[in-house]
């Protein structure tokens, strides 16, 4: 869970920007989008295989 504590004298807009950056870093939005719809197990396996293939190619270079 992402928490943002207000700093003394900090405007709300700046606090919202910090929250947005923290969510982006944690991958919260990406995870929400991914789990928003049902994904068939075969599609999940296909996605994971492509991800693994990319990871292997990246480290093998």
PAVEX-880914 format. One record per residue (C-alpha): x, y, z negated; residue number from 1. Coordinates in Angstrom, 2 decimals. Layout:
! residues N
+---------+---------+---------+-----+
!      xx !      yy !      zz !   n !
+---------+---------+---------+-----+
!       X !       Y !       Z ! NUM !
...
+---------+---------+---------+-----+
END
This chain:
! residues 61
+---------+---------+---------+-----+
!      xx !      yy !      zz !   n !
+---------+---------+---------+-----+
!    0.00 !    0.00 !    0.00 !   1 !
!    1.31 !    3.42 !    0.95 !   2 !
!    1.11 !    6.14 !   -1.69 !   3 !
!    2.01 !    9.79 !   -1.38 !   4 !
!    2.46 !   11.91 !   -4.48 !   5 !
!    2.06 !   15.66 !   -3.99 !   6 !
!    5.16 !   17.73 !   -4.55 !   7 !
!    4.84 !   20.98 !   -6.48 !   8 !
!    3.54 !   23.70 !   -4.17 !   9 !
!    3.32 !   21.38 !   -1.17 !  10 !
!    0.56 !   22.14 !    1.35 !  11 !
!   -1.95 !   19.42 !    2.17 !  12 !
!   -0.94 !   19.41 !    5.85 !  13 !
!    2.66 !   18.56 !    4.97 !  14 !
!    1.51 !   15.81 !    2.62 !  15 !
!   -0.65 !   14.34 !    5.39 !  16 !
!    2.35 !   14.39 !    7.75 !  17 !
!    4.41 !   12.48 !    5.18 !  18 !
!    1.58 !    9.95 !    4.77 !  19 !
!    1.36 !    9.46 !    8.53 !  20 !
!    5.12 !    8.88 !    8.82 !  21 !
!    5.09 !    6.41 !    5.94 !  22 !
!    2.21 !    4.47 !    7.52 !  23 !
!    4.07 !    4.41 !   10.82 !  24 !
!    7.24 !    3.13 !    9.16 !  25 !
!    5.34 !    0.42 !    7.27 !  26 !
!    3.46 !   -0.67 !   10.41 !  27 !
!    0.04 !   -0.20 !    8.81 !  28 !
!   -1.67 !    1.15 !   11.93 !  29 !
!   -0.15 !   -1.50 !   14.18 !  30 !
!   -1.35 !   -4.23 !   11.83 !  31 !
!   -4.84 !   -2.72 !   11.67 !  32 !
!   -5.10 !   -2.60 !   15.46 !  33 !
!   -3.83 !   -6.17 !   15.75 !  34 !
!   -6.33 !   -7.56 !   13.25 !  35 !
!   -9.29 !   -5.45 !   14.45 !  36 !
!  -10.45 !   -8.21 !   16.81 !  37 !
!  -10.34 !  -11.98 !   16.65 !  38 !
!   -7.33 !  -13.47 !   18.39 !  39 !
!   -7.50 !  -17.02 !   19.67 !  40 !
!   -4.80 !  -19.29 !   18.25 !  41 !
!   -3.47 !  -20.01 !   21.76 !  42 !
!   -3.12 !  -16.25 !   22.40 !  43 !
!   -1.37 !  -15.82 !   19.05 !  44 !
!    1.07 !  -18.63 !   19.89 !  45 !
!    1.73 !  -17.13 !   23.31 !  46 !
!    2.43 !  -13.70 !   21.75 !  47 !
!    4.74 !  -15.21 !   19.13 !  48 !
!    6.63 !  -17.20 !   21.78 !  49 !
!    7.18 !  -14.06 !   23.88 !  50 !
!    8.35 !  -12.20 !   20.78 !  51 !
!   10.82 !  -14.99 !   19.93 !  52 !
!   12.08 !  -15.08 !   23.51 !  53 !
!   12.73 !  -11.32 !   23.44 !  54 !
!   14.53 !  -11.64 !   20.10 !  55 !
!   16.77 !  -14.43 !   21.47 !  56 !
!   17.59 !  -12.46 !   24.61 !  57 !
!   18.36 !   -9.37 !   22.54 !  58 !
!   20.81 !  -11.19 !   20.24 !  59 !
!   22.33 !  -13.23 !   23.08 !  60 !
!   23.53 !  -10.20 !   25.05 !  61 !
+---------+---------+---------+-----+
END
